[in-house]
């Protein structure tokens, strides 16, 4: 017997296709960019590396994509409450796992970037919620 699964669509802010090309979360159809949510998602977790986040967002498409995916996953996670009770907890766990993975990837990218800077001690400290559960 197949179970019926209902997925909550991501808000309209997420990736769309217009005129045959993909429009990223950061780009509006008029060509302007809205980095606020993307910057906020990374800086909220790694405030001590705000400058590095800005630098990477401006020059590294892969890092930018990771941060965009994090924002989309956060939006989906925040929308889980709109689901019926039978799906809510399963979807919440799934989206939380996706958010945690992106936080880990972004932390690794920041670690790699910080390691390139001579004279900077230490590594990015992972936020407590992204540490493995015991």
C-alpha positions in Angstrom: 0.0 0.0 0.0 1.4 3.4 -1.0 1.3 6.2 1.5 0.0 9.5 0.4 2.7 12.2 1.0 2.0 15.9 0.9 4.9 18.2 0.4 4.6 21.8 1.3 5.8 24.0 -1.6 8.4 26.5 -0.8 7.4 30.1 -0.9 7.5 32.1 -4.1 10.9 33.5 -3.0 12.6 30.3 -3.9 14.2 29.4 -7.2 12.0 29.9 -10.2 12.4 29.7 -13.9 11.7 32.8 -16.0 12.3 33.3 -19.7 14.1 29.9 -19.9 16.7 30.7 -17.2 16.9 29.9 -13.5 16.5 32.8 -11.2 18.3 32.3 -7.9 16.9 33.2 -4.6 19.1 36.3 -4.5 18.1 37.6 -7.9 14.8 39.2 -8.7 13.3 39.2 -12.1 14.3 42.9 -12.6 18.0 41.8 -12.2 18.4 43.3 -8.7 19.8 41.3 -5.9 18.4 40.8 -2.5 21.2 39.4 -0.3 19.7 40.3 3.0 18.2 36.9 3.9 21.2 35.1 2.5 23.7 37.1 4.4 21.6 36.9 7.5 21.3 33.1 7.4 25.1 32.7 7.4 25.9 35.5 9.8 23.3 34.5 12.3 25.2 31.2 12.8 28.8 32.5 12.3 28.7 36.2 13.5 32.4 36.3 14.2 33.0 35.7 10.4 30.6 38.3 9.0 33.3 39.9 6.8 34.4 36.5 5.5 30.7 35.6 4.7 30.3 38.9 2.7 33.6 38.3 0.9 32.7 34.7 -0.1 29.1 35.7 -1.1 30.6 38.3 -3.5 33.2 36.0 -5.2 32.3 32.4 -4.7 29.2 31.1 -6.5 29.3 27.7 -4.7 29.3 29.4 -1.3 26.5 31.7 -2.5 24.5 28.6 -3.6 25.0 26.9 -0.3 23.7 30.0 1.6 20.7 30.3 -0.8 19.9 26.6 -0.2 20.1 27.2 3.6 17.6 30.1 3.3 15.2 27.9 1.2 15.5 25.1 3.8 14.9 27.5 6.6 11.8 28.8 4.8 10.5 25.3 4.3 11.2 24.4 8.0 9.3 27.5 9.1 6.3 26.5 7.0 6.0 23.0 8.5 3.4 24.2 10.9 1.0 24.6 8.0 1.0 20.8 7.5 -1.4 18.4 9.1 -0.4 16.8 12.4 0.2 13.4 10.8 3.0 14.9 8.6 4.3 17.8 10.6 6.9 16.1 12.8 8.3 14.0 10.0 8.7 17.0 7.7 10.1 19.1 10.6 12.8 16.4 11.2 13.6 16.2 7.5 13.9 19.9 7.0 15.9 20.3 10.2 18.4 17.7 8.9 18.7 19.7 5.6 19.3 22.9 7.5 21.9 21.3 9.7 23.7 19.9 6.7 23.9 23.3 5.0 25.1 24.9 8.3 27.9 22.2 8.4 28.8 22.8 4.7 28.9 26.6 5.2 31.0 26.1 8.3 33.4 23.9 6.4 33.7 26.6 3.6 34.4 29.3 6.2 37.0 27.1 7.8 38.7 26.6 4.5 38.6 30.3 3.8 40.0 31.3 7.2 42.8 28.7 6.9 44.0 30.6 3.8 44.5 33.8 5.7 48.0 34.0 7.3 48.1 34.8 11.0 44.5 34.1 11.8 44.2 31.7 14.7 41.7 29.0 15.1 38.8 27.7 13.0 35.2 28.4 12.8 33.4 27.2 15.8 30.3 25.2 14.9 27.1 26.5 16.6 25.8 24.1 19.3 22.7 23.1 17.4 24.8 21.8 14.5 26.9 19.5 16.6 26.2 15.7 16.4 23.5 14.6 18.8 24.6 12.1 21.5 
